[in-house]
Amino acid sequence: MEVTLRLEGNSSLKGKRKVVKSILGRVKARFNVAASEVGEQDVYGLAILGFAVCGPDGRVLNTVLDNILDFIEANADAEVADSQMEFDFIFN
């Protein structure tokens, strides 16, 4: 999943880094997922975060990603501007 955040009132990369690190750390700890800033690293008013989960049940994974998005919307010092989910299925 990719989540685009607007960081209103932020005027520095240091301020952005503080918000992004807080969100990523709390999401990783709460949901045990891979998480990183994946785009717009040099733009202090915008952050694009990526989250990855894997497992055998797509419905469970979709629920986890929905819960992450809800958590960010409720707890972040930023506005969710956009989100996109993508699922890749690998069969052996």
N, C-alpha and C positions, 0 to 999 in steps of 0.2 A: 504494500500500500504506500502511496505517496501522498503526503499532506502538505499543502502550501499554507503558510501562516503569514498574516500581516502583523507587523510589529509597530503599531501606532505609537507615536511619541518617542520612538527610539532614535537616538542621534549618533550612535557610534557602534563600531563593530564589537567593542568590549561589552556594551550593553546587550547587543544581540547574542553574543556568546554566552552570557549569563543566563538569558532566557532559554536558549536552545539547550544548553547543558542541563539545566534544571528539568526541562520537559523530557529529554532523552533519558536521563538518569531515573526519573520517577517511572516512566513507562517501562524501561528495562527491568527495574526492580519489581514492579507490580505484575507484569504480564510475561516475563521471561522470554522476550523476543529480541531479535537483532534489530538495532535501531541506529540511524546515523543521519547527519545532515548530508543531503545528496545533491544540492544545487543552490545557486545564488549565494555562495559563501561570502562574496565581497559586497553584497547589497545589504545594508543595515536595516532596511525597512521590510525585508522579505526573507523568509526561510522556507526551504523545501526539505522536509524530513521523510526518510524512507524507513519502512518497517517490514520485516520478513519473518514469517513463521512457516513451519513445515510439519506435516503429519498426515495420517492416513484418511482423515475424515474432513472433506471440504466444508461441510456445514459447521463443524466445530471451529475450523480456521476462520471462516467468515464471521462467526460470532466473536471470536477473539479480536479480529480487526475492527469490527463494529464497536466493541467495548473500548478499544484503544482510542478510536475517534471520539467517542462520547467522553472519555476521560480527559482528553486534550481540550475539548470544547468547554468542559466544566472547570478545569484546573489551570489552564495556561494563561499567562499574561500576554496573550495574543489572540487574534481573531482568525478562525479557520476560513480561508478564502476559497479553498478547493481541496478535494480529495479524490483519489482514483485508486481502485483496487484491481489487481490483475492476478489471475490464478494460472499456474502452469501445472499440468498433470503429467507425471512421468510413470509409465508402465513398463515393467520388465517382462 
